[in-house]
Amino acid sequence: MSLSTITAPNEQALRPLRLVDLAPATAPLDVVSPPPVPLVDGRRVPYANLDYAASAPAVRAAAEAVAELLPRYTAVHRGAGWLSTECTRAYERARGEVAAFLGCRPDDQVIFTKHTTESVNLLASALPPRTRVVAFDSEHHANLLPWPDLVRLPAPASPRAAVASIGAALAVLGDDAPVLIAVTGASNVTGELFPVADITRLAHRFGARVFLDAAQLAPHRPIDVAALGVDYVAFSGHKLYAPFGCGVLAGRSDWLDAAPPHLAGGGASALVGDATCDVTWRTGPARHEGGSPNVIGAVALGAVCAELGATDWQRLVDEEDALRRRLATGLARIDGVRQLHLFGADSPRVGTVAFIVDGWSAGLVAAVLSAEHGVGVRDGLFCAHPLTRRLVHEAGGDPSTTQAVRASVGLGTTVDDVDRLIAGVARLVGKGPAVPYAVIDGRYAPVDDPRRTLSF
């Protein structure tokens, strides 16, 4: 976005970015940018990161939280030493910052996990017996594969159709067993927003609960669990500018406190007797956070949540949407480029654009953008195979094409990043690749790639 970025020195040799390389006078939500990246023609250019939907770069608030904690971090909760008590305070303060960022209710739990996938698996293991889960087959695999008794609904053609489909499913399922509606806030393929509040109101009328997969929503829109009414929510730190292996599951306590611990072991147990089965498990977040937690990841995530919670969200949304529209408009002007949509080209969405290019495989498009233009995108099926295959087919491209390219923006994205991608795709369509490419180690790459001898 138009926010300034932190840039490392422009050196001839690439090397790891150290905290001392960062410009000192920057804002907490400025991203930590990598050194310039090499191209096949020998030049180095600033990296145009358009792969935020996969992982977002860290922001200054996360980098500073890590740098501050590293010299003094230690185990939490069970130590009497000064550092242990201080780290415990920092860890629990981070939990409070996440709860505030999500707008949690006073009795909601905030459990730290590794990522969204683990959060969903944790909730799946905590469901009461006979619980039926309802989800669209447009969901990310993390919100399809873990559920033990899943009712898969066809991907909806519109937000209104999504609500109607959920209502029809609830009417058939009845109320003789618990029901959980699992829905994404924003598609990880197209970025389109789902009508979460409407789905939640409908679900609650039937006595069902709602789980919100906010992995793609949390970095782009404010979330208020209490206002939305959702019962559970999950997201990943590595998509929220704190990429240090920390995720969150937050929500109502009753199912979580009644479930077996997600990780049986130290911290989850309150009392262990002499007999193997004589165990009293804790309640609250500790029940599912067995073992030594990722303290640094949690503190970094808490710092980012605190900064985002205090920012002007409308400004961020407006800047991001302007970049997304510029990207979509630029790609639409290139012959043979077909963009993917679930609800329609004008549907509200976060900063994600997925597309195919007639005559060129998605993997080759991504490789050319990287090697010749210094642009990072994602290609493939995006861990949402049923949806991506359907949308590629509906886009009307080459029948043999099953994969797509996805570009996504966020904090730190610039107009130049977007324009470089558009120019790169236009050049590929008009003139073809500048150098020969082949599938090497499973991915397209330049045949004689001088960058192979370089390393970070």
C-alpha positions in Angstrom: 0.0 0.0 0.0 1.1 3.6 0.0 2.6 3.3 3.5 6.3 3.6 3.5 8.4 0.4 3.8 11.6 -0.5 5.6 14.3 -1.3 3.1 17.7 -2.9 3.6 20.9 -1.5 2.2 21.3 -2.1 -1.6 24.2 -4.5 -1.4 25.7 -6.5 -4.2 25.6 -9.8 -2.2 22.4 -11.0 -0.7 22.6 -11.9 2.9 20.2 -12.3 5.9 18.3 -9.2 6.9 19.4 -8.2 10.4 17.5 -5.9 12.7 20.4 -3.4 12.6 19.7 -3.1 8.9 16.3 -1.6 9.4 15.8 2.2 9.1 15.4 3.6 12.6 12.6 6.1 12.0 9.6 4.0 10.9 6.1 3.4 11.9 5.0 0.2 13.7 2.9 -1.0 10.7 5.7 -0.5 8.1 6.8 -3.8 6.7 10.3 -5.2 7.0 11.4 -5.4 3.3 14.0 -7.9 2.0 17.1 -6.9 0.1 16.7 -6.4 -3.7 16.2 -9.7 -5.6 18.2 -11.0 -8.6 16.8 -11.3 -12.1 18.0 -13.6 -14.9 19.5 -10.6 -16.8 21.8 -9.9 -13.8 20.0 -6.9 -12.4 18.6 -6.6 -8.9 15.3 -5.0 -8.2 13.1 -4.3 -5.1 11.0 -7.4 -4.5 7.4 -6.9 -5.5 5.7 -9.2 -3.0 2.2 -10.0 -4.2 1.7 -13.2 -2.3 0.2 -11.8 0.9 -2.6 -14.3 0.9 0.0 -17.1 1.5 2.2 -15.3 4.1 2.5 -11.6 4.9 5.9 -9.9 5.6 6.5 -8.9 9.2 5.9 -5.4 10.3 8.1 -3.2 12.5 5.9 -3.9 15.5 6.5 -7.7 15.2 10.3 -7.3 14.6 10.7 -5.0 17.6 8.7 -7.3 19.8 10.9 -10.2 18.9 14.1 -8.2 19.2 13.1 -7.0 22.7 12.1 -10.4 24.0 15.0 -12.5 22.5 17.6 -11.5 25.1 15.3 -12.4 28.0 12.7 -14.9 27.0 12.3 -18.2 28.9 9.7 -20.7 29.8 6.4 -19.3 31.1 3.8 -20.1 33.8 5.9 -22.5 35.9 9.0 -20.6 36.8 9.7 -18.5 39.8 12.6 -16.6 38.3 12.2 -12.9 37.3 12.6 -13.6 33.6 9.9 -16.4 33.7 7.5 -14.2 35.5 8.1 -11.3 33.1 7.7 -13.6 30.0 4.5 -15.0 31.5 3.2 -11.5 31.8 4.1 -10.7 28.2 2.6 -14.0 27.0 -0.7 -13.4 28.8 -0.7 -9.7 27.8 -0.5 -10.9 24.2 -3.5 -13.1 24.8 -5.4 -10.0 26.0 -4.3 -8.0 22.9 -5.5 -10.7 20.6 -8.9 -10.8 22.5 -9.2 -7.1 22.1 -8.3 -7.2 18.4 -11.0 -9.8 17.8 -13.7 -8.1 20.0 -14.1 -11.2 22.1 -16.7 -11.6 24.7 -15.6 -11.7 28.4 -16.1 -15.4 28.7 -14.4 -16.4 25.4 -11.2 -18.3 25.4 -8.2 -17.3 23.4 -5.9 -20.3 22.7 -2.6 -20.0 21.0 -1.9 -22.6 18.3 0.6 -22.9 15.4 -1.7 -21.6 12.7 -5.3 -21.7 11.4 -5.1 -25.4 10.4 -4.2 -26.4 13.9 -6.9 -24.2 15.3 -9.5 -25.9 13.1 -8.2 -29.3 14.0 -8.4 -28.4 17.7 -12.0 -27.3 17.4 -12.9 -30.4 15.4 -11.5 -32.6 18.2 -13.6 -30.6 20.8 -17.0 -31.0 19.1 -19.7 -32.7 21.2 -20.7 -36.2 20.1 -22.9 -36.4 17.0 -22.1 -32.8 16.0 -22.8 -32.2 12.3 -20.6 -29.6 10.5 -21.9 -27.7 7.5 -19.4 -26.0 5.1 -19.3 -24.9 1.4 -16.9 -26.8 -0.8 -15.4 -23.4 -1.6 -13.6 -23.5 1.7 -9.8 -23.8 2.2 -8.8 -27.4 2.9 -8.1 -26.4 6.5 -11.9 -25.8 6.9 -12.9 -29.0 5.0 -10.6 -31.8 5.9 -10.5 -31.8 9.8 -14.3 -32.0 10.4 -15.4 -35.5 11.4 -19.0 -35.4 10.1 -19.2 -32.9 7.3 -22.1 -31.8 5.2 -20.5 -30.2 2.1 -22.7 -27.7 0.3 -22.0 -26.6 -3.3 -20.1 -23.3 -3.6 -22.7 -20.5 -3.6 -23.2 -18.2 -6.6 -23.9 -15.1 -4.5 -24.0 -14.0 -0.9 -27.7 -14.4 -0.9 -27.4 -17.9 -2.2 -25.0 -18.7 0.5 -27.4 -17.7 3.2 -30.3 -19.6 1.5 -28.2 -22.7 1.2 -27.3 -22.7 4.8 -30.9 -22.2 5.8 -32.0 -25.2 3.7 -29.3 -27.4 5.2 -30.3 -26.4 8.8 -34.0 -27.1 8.1 -33.1 -30.6 7.0 -30.7 -31.3 9.8 -33.1 -30.3 12.6 -32.2 -29.9 16.2 -31.7 -33.4 17.5 -27.8 -33.0 17.5 -25.4 -30.1 17.7 -24.7 -28.3 14.4 -21.7 -26.1 13.5 -21.6 -23.9 10.5 -18.0 -23.5 9.3 -17.5 -20.5 6.9 -14.6 -18.4 5.7 -14.7 -14.6 6.0 -13.0 -14.1 2.7 -12.2 -16.6 0.0 -8.5 -17.5 -0.2 -8.8 -17.9 -3.9 -10.8 -14.8 -5.0 -10.8 -12.7 -1.9 -14.6 -12.3 -2.0 -16.3 -11.6 1.3 -18.9 -14.0 2.7 -22.0 -12.8 4.5 -20.9 -13.9 7.9 -23.2 -11.8 10.0 -26.3 -13.0 8.0 -25.2 -16.6 8.2 -24.7 -16.3 11.9 -28.1 -14.7 12.6 -29.7 -17.5 10.6 -27.7 -20.3 12.3 -28.5 -19.0 15.8 -32.2 -19.1 15.0 -31.8 -22.8 14.4 -29.7 -23.2 17.5 -26.6 -23.9 15.5 -23.1 -22.4 16.2 -20.8 -20.7 13.7 -17.0 -21.0 13.2 -15.3 -18.2 11.3 -12.1 -19.0 9.4 -10.6 -15.5 9.5 -7.2 -16.4 8.0 -7.9 -14.2 4.9 -10.2 -11.7 6.7 -8.2 -10.6 9.7 -5.3 -8.9 7.8 -7.7 -6.8 5.8 -10.8 -6.0 7.8 -11.6 -5.3 11.5 -13.3 -8.3 13.2 -15.7 -8.0 16.1 -16.7 -11.4 17.4 -19.3 -10.1 19.7 -20.9 -7.9 17.1 -20.9 -10.6 14.4 -22.1 -13.2 16.9 -19.8 -15.9 15.7 -19.1 -18.6 18.3 -15.5 -19.4 17.2 -12.9 -17.7 15.1 -9.4 -18.7 14.0 -6.6 -17.0 12.1 -2.8 -17.3 11.5 -0.1 -14.9 12.7 1.9 -15.5 9.5 -0.8 -13.9 7.5 -1.2 -11.0 9.9 2.3 -9.6 9.6 3.8 -11.7 12.5 5.1 -14.8 10.7 6.5 -16.7 13.6 4.5 -19.9 13.8 1.6 -18.7 16.0 -2.1 -18.9 15.4 -5.3 -18.4 17.4 -8.5 -20.2 18.2 -10.9 -18.0 20.1 -14.5 -18.6 21.2 -17.0 -20.1 23.7 -15.6 -22.1 26.6 -18.1 -24.9 27.1 -17.1 -27.2 24.2 -13.4 -26.4 24.7 -13.5 -27.1 28.5 -15.4 -30.4 28.0 -13.1 -31.7 25.3 -9.9 -33.8 25.9 -6.7 -31.7 25.8 -5.4 -31.0 22.4 -1.9 -31.8 23.6 -1.8 -34.0 26.7 1.2 -33.1 28.8 2.7 -30.5 31.1 0.7 -27.3 31.4 -2.5 -29.0 30.4 -2.7 -31.1 33.5 -3.6 -29.6 36.9 -2.9 -32.8 38.9 -1.6 -36.2 38.0 -2.0 -39.1 40.4 -0.1 -42.4 40.8 -2.5 -44.3 38.4 -2.2 -43.7 34.7 -5.8 -42.6 34.3 -5.8 -40.4 37.4 -5.4 -37.0 35.8 -7.2 -33.7 36.5 -7.1 -31.5 33.4 -7.0 -27.7 33.5 -9.8 -25.6 32.1 -9.3 -22.5 30.0 -6.6 -22.0 27.4 -4.0 -24.0 29.4 -6.1 -27.1 28.7 -5.1 -27.0 25.0 -1.7 -25.4 25.2 0.3 -28.4 26.6 4.1 -28.1 26.5 6.2 -25.0 26.3 4.3 -22.5 24.1 5.7 -20.3 21.3 6.2 -17.3 23.6 8.0 -15.1 21.0 5.4 -15.8 18.3 2.5 -15.0 20.7 4.2 -11.7 21.8 4.9 -10.7 18.3 1.3 -11.4 17.2 0.0 -9.5 20.2 2.1 -6.5 19.3 0.7 -6.5 15.7 -2.9 -6.9 17.0 -2.4 -4.0 19.3 -1.1 -1.8 16.5 -3.8 -2.9 14.0 -6.5 -2.4 16.6 -5.5 1.2 17.1 -5.1 2.1 13.4 -7.5 3.8 10.9 -9.0 0.7 9.3 -11.0 2.6 6.8 -7.8 4.2 5.4 -6.2 0.8 5.1 -9.2 -0.7 3.4 -9.5 2.2 0.9 -5.8 2.1 0.0 -5.9 -1.7 -0.4 -9.0 -1.6 -2.5 -7.5 1.1 -4.8 -4.5 -1.2 -5.4 -6.7 -4.2 -6.0 -8.9 -2.3 -8.5 -5.8 -1.1 -10.3 -4.5 -4.6 -10.6 -7.9 -6.1 -11.7 -8.4 -3.2 -14.3 -4.8 -3.6 -15.6 -5.2 -7.3 -16.1 -8.6 -7.0 -17.7 -7.0 -4.9 -20.5 -4.6 -7.8 -21.5 -6.0 -10.1 -24.2 -6.3 -13.7 -22.9 -6.2 -12.9 -19.2 -9.3 -14.2 -17.4 -10.0 -13.4 -13.8 -11.7 -15.8 -11.4 -14.9 -14.9 -9.5 -17.3 -16.7 -7.3 -19.9 -14.1 -6.8 -19.1 -11.7 -9.7 -16.5 -9.2 -10.7 -18.0 -6.4 -8.7 -18.5 -8.3 -5.4 -16.8 -6.9 -2.3 -13.5 -8.5 -1.6 -10.1 -8.2 0.1 -7.0 -7.4 -2.0 -6.8 -10.7 -3.9 -7.0 -11.3 -7.7 -6.8 -14.8 -9.2 -6.5 -15.3 -12.9 -5.4 -17.5 -15.8 -3.6 -16.6 -19.0 -4.7 -18.3 -22.2 -1.9 -20.4 -23.7 0.4 -20.3 -20.6 0.4 -22.5 -17.6 0.0 -20.9 -14.2 3.4 -22.2 -13.1 5.2 -20.7 -16.1 3.5 -17.4 -15.6 4.6 -17.3 -12.0 8.1 -18.3 -12.9 8.4 -15.6 -15.5 7.1 -12.9 -13.2 9.7 -13.9 -10.6 12.8 -14.5 -12.8 12.3 -11.6 -15.2 10.4 -9.0 -13.1 11.1 -9.7 -9.5 7.4 -10.2 -8.7 6.3 -12.9 -6.3 2.8 -14.5 -6.8 1.2 -17.8 -6.0 0.3 -20.5 -8.6 -1.6 -23.7 -8.3 -4.9 -24.7 -6.6 -4.3 -22.7 -3.4 -5.3 -25.5 -1.0 -8.9 -25.0 -2.3 -8.9 -27.6 -5.1 -12.7 -28.0 -5.6 -13.2 -24.2 -5.9 -10.2 -23.4 -8.0 -10.9 -26.2 -10.5 -14.5 -25.0 -10.8 -13.6 -21.4 -11.3 -10.9 -22.1 -13.8 -13.4 -24.2 -15.8 -16.0 -21.4 -15.6 -13.5 -18.8 -16.7 -13.5 -20.6 -20.1 -9.8 -20.9 -20.6 -7.8 -23.9 -22.0 -9.7 -27.1 -21.1 -6.4 -28.6 -20.0 -5.8 -25.8 -17.5 -6.6 -26.7 -13.9 -4.5 -24.2 -12.0 -4.4 -20.4 -11.7 -2.2 -17.5 -10.6 -3.1 -15.5 -7.5 -1.8 -12.0 -6.7 -2.6 -10.5 -3.3 -1.7 -7.2 -1.7 -1.4 -5.8 1.8 0.6 -3.4 4.0 3.7 -2.3 2.1 2.3 -3.0 -1.4 3.0 -0.1 -3.8 1.6 1.1 -7.1 4.9 0.1 -8.7 4.5 -3.5 -7.4 1.1 -3.7 -9.1 2.2 -2.1 -12.3 5.2 -4.4 -12.6 3.0 -7.4 -12.4 0.6 -6.0 -15.1 3.6 -5.2 -17.3 5.1 -8.6 -16.8 1.9 -10.4 -17.8 1.5 -8.1 -20.8 5.0 -8.8 -22.0 4.6 -12.5 -21.6 1.4 -12.4 -23.6 2.9 -10.2 -26.3 6.4 -11.5 -26.7 6.7 -14.7 -24.7 9.4 -15.5 -22.1 12.7 -13.7 -22.4 14.7 -17.0 -21.7 13.9 -20.7 -22.1 12.0 -22.4 -19.2 11.6 -26.0 -18.2 10.2 -27.9 -15.2 13.1 -28.3 -12.8 12.6 -30.1 -9.4 8.8 -30.0 -10.0 8.5 -26.3 -10.8 9.1 -24.1 -13.9 12.4 -22.2 -13.8 14.8 -20.7 -16.4 16.9 -23.5 -18.0 20.2 -21.7 -17.4 19.4 -19.7 -14.3 22.4 -17.6 -13.1 20.5 -17.0 -9.8 21.1 -20.6 -8.7 24.6 -19.7 -7.5 23.2 -17.0 -5.2 21.8 -17.3 -1.8 20.3 -15.0 0.9 
